[in-house]
Amino acid sequence: MSDKLSDVETRLVELERWLGRAVGDVLTAALAVEQPGGDSPAWDQMMVGLEVARTEAKYRMIAASSTGQTHGAAADEVDKALEIIADRAKASLDHIDPPLSGPVGRHGQQLGLMITNIRGQVVAKYRGIVVPARGMFAAALASAANSQTSMPTAKARVLLCQNCGGPRLDDANFVCQFCGDDMAAQRRGS
């Protein structure tokens, strides 16, 4: 591999890892918000850092209430944060300008596809965590949750890759979508 292709491949890997960390940081901060549609110092800092225009608190609460959200930052703010991250990643990929063919070109194309799909995929995953499923057993589950004998619920967490910090987006897959590392294995030297 020529030095130029090697440099492009290195920059693609760095971008993948940055994308994984950025998405993981957004999910971690959003899920740590205890009040549905609320905020926290970490979430506020995330929004300021990404320059996301905040939705007015009363509208965040209305949206959270109408969807049955149980905890976490407002889904529309998570979506806005991911849109900014995806836009920055796309601009970085355009600046790297990978070749159109060969292994490095395929890597660039796969990364471009990931950037295109990441926002919708992560927002769907987030909503699946913070908004309970509705269906035939929803009333029974709600009744059990309100029972005096119900157990406290654990906070939701996202499994993050120990190598790049990217979130696990596919419940059936322990291979990091961002860096390809095995998320089930312990990191050596940790």
C-alpha positions in Angstrom: 0.0 0.0 0.0 1.4 3.4 -0.9 2.0 6.0 1.7 -0.9 8.1 0.4 -3.3 5.2 0.7 -1.9 4.3 4.1 -2.5 7.9 5.3 -6.1 7.8 3.9 -6.8 4.5 5.7 -5.4 5.9 8.9 -7.6 9.0 8.7 -10.7 6.8 7.9 -10.0 4.7 11.0 -9.5 7.8 13.1 -12.9 9.2 11.8 -14.6 5.9 12.6 -13.3 6.0 16.1 -14.2 9.7 16.5 -17.8 8.9 15.3 -18.1 6.0 17.7 -16.9 8.1 20.7 -19.2 11.0 19.7 -22.3 8.9 19.3 -21.5 7.0 22.5 -21.0 10.2 24.4 -24.4 11.5 23.2 -26.2 8.3 24.2 -24.5 8.1 27.6 -25.3 11.8 28.5 -28.9 11.5 27.2 -29.6 8.2 29.0 -28.2 9.7 32.3 -31.0 12.3 32.4 -33.4 11.0 35.0 -36.5 13.1 34.3 -38.2 12.2 31.0 -37.4 15.0 28.5 -35.4 16.7 31.2 -31.8 17.8 31.4 -28.7 17.4 33.4 -25.3 19.3 33.6 -23.7 16.7 31.4 -26.6 16.9 28.8 -26.5 20.7 28.9 -22.8 20.6 28.3 -23.3 18.2 25.4 -25.9 20.5 23.8 -23.6 23.6 24.2 -20.6 21.8 22.9 -22.5 20.7 19.8 -24.3 24.1 19.5 -27.7 22.4 19.5 -30.6 24.8 20.0 -32.5 23.5 23.0 -36.2 22.8 22.8 -38.1 24.8 25.5 -38.5 22.8 28.7 -42.3 22.8 28.7 -42.4 21.3 25.1 -39.8 18.7 26.0 -42.0 17.6 28.9 -45.1 17.5 26.8 -43.4 15.4 24.2 -42.0 13.0 26.8 -45.4 12.7 28.5 -47.3 12.1 25.2 -44.9 9.2 24.2 -44.7 7.7 27.6 -41.0 8.3 27.8 -39.7 6.9 31.2 -36.4 8.8 31.4 -33.7 10.4 29.2 -33.2 13.6 27.3 -35.8 14.7 24.7 -35.6 12.4 21.7 -35.7 15.4 19.3 -32.6 16.9 21.0 -30.8 13.5 20.7 -31.7 13.6 17.0 -30.4 17.1 16.6 -27.1 16.2 18.3 -26.7 13.2 16.1 -27.5 15.2 13.0 -24.7 17.6 13.9 -22.3 14.7 14.5 -23.2 13.1 11.2 -22.8 16.4 9.3 -19.3 16.8 10.9 -18.4 13.2 10.1 -19.6 13.6 6.5 -17.6 16.8 6.1 -14.5 15.1 7.5 -15.0 12.1 5.1 -15.4 14.5 2.2 -12.1 16.2 3.2 -10.3 12.8 3.4 -11.5 12.0 -0.1 -10.9 8.3 -0.2 -10.3 6.6 -3.6 -13.4 5.1 -5.3 -12.0 1.5 -5.6 -9.8 -1.0 -3.8 -9.9 -1.9 -0.1 -9.4 1.7 1.1 -12.2 2.9 -1.3 -14.5 0.2 0.1 -13.7 1.3 3.6 -14.5 4.9 2.7 -17.8 3.8 1.1 -18.8 1.7 4.1 -18.0 4.6 6.4 -20.0 6.9 4.2 -23.0 4.5 4.5 -22.6 4.3 8.2 -22.6 8.1 8.5 -25.7 8.3 6.4 -27.6 5.7 8.5 -26.2 6.4 12.0 -28.7 9.1 12.9 -31.9 7.1 12.2 -30.4 3.9 13.7 -29.3 5.5 16.9 -32.5 7.5 17.4 -34.5 4.3 16.9 -32.3 2.5 19.5 -32.6 5.4 21.9 -36.4 5.6 21.6 -36.5 1.8 22.2 -34.7 2.3 25.4 -36.6 5.3 26.8 -40.1 4.7 25.5 -41.7 1.5 26.7 -43.2 -0.8 24.1 -47.0 -0.5 23.9 -49.1 -3.5 23.2 -51.3 -6.2 24.6 -49.5 -6.3 27.9 -49.0 -2.6 28.4 -51.8 -2.2 30.9 -50.6 -5.2 33.0 -47.0 -3.9 33.0 -48.2 -0.4 34.0 -50.3 -1.9 36.8 -47.4 -4.0 38.0 -45.1 -1.0 38.0 -47.5 0.9 40.2 -47.8 -2.0 42.6 -46.4 -1.5 46.1 -44.4 -4.8 45.6 -42.8 -3.8 42.4 -39.0 -3.7 42.3 -37.0 -0.6 41.5 -35.9 -0.5 37.9 -32.3 -0.3 36.9 -31.0 2.6 34.9 -30.7 2.0 31.2 -27.1 1.8 29.8 -25.5 1.5 26.5 -22.6 -0.9 26.1 -19.7 1.1 24.8 -16.7 -0.3 23.0 -13.6 -0.3 25.2 -11.5 0.4 22.1 -13.2 3.4 20.5 -16.1 4.3 22.8 -18.7 3.6 20.2 -22.1 2.3 21.3 -23.4 -1.2 20.7 -26.3 -0.6 18.3 -27.3 -4.2 17.4 -28.4 -6.3 20.4 -27.4 -9.5 18.6 -23.9 -8.4 17.6 -20.9 -7.8 19.9 -18.6 -6.6 17.1 -18.2 -2.8 17.3 -19.8 -1.2 14.2 -17.3 1.7 14.4 -13.9 0.0 14.9 -14.6 -3.7 14.4 -13.3 -4.7 17.9 -14.9 -7.5 19.9 -17.1 -5.7 22.5 -17.5 -8.8 24.6 -13.8 -9.3 25.2 -11.8 -7.6 27.9 -9.2 -5.1 26.6 -5.7 -6.3 27.1 -3.7 -4.0 29.4 -6.8 -2.6 31.1 
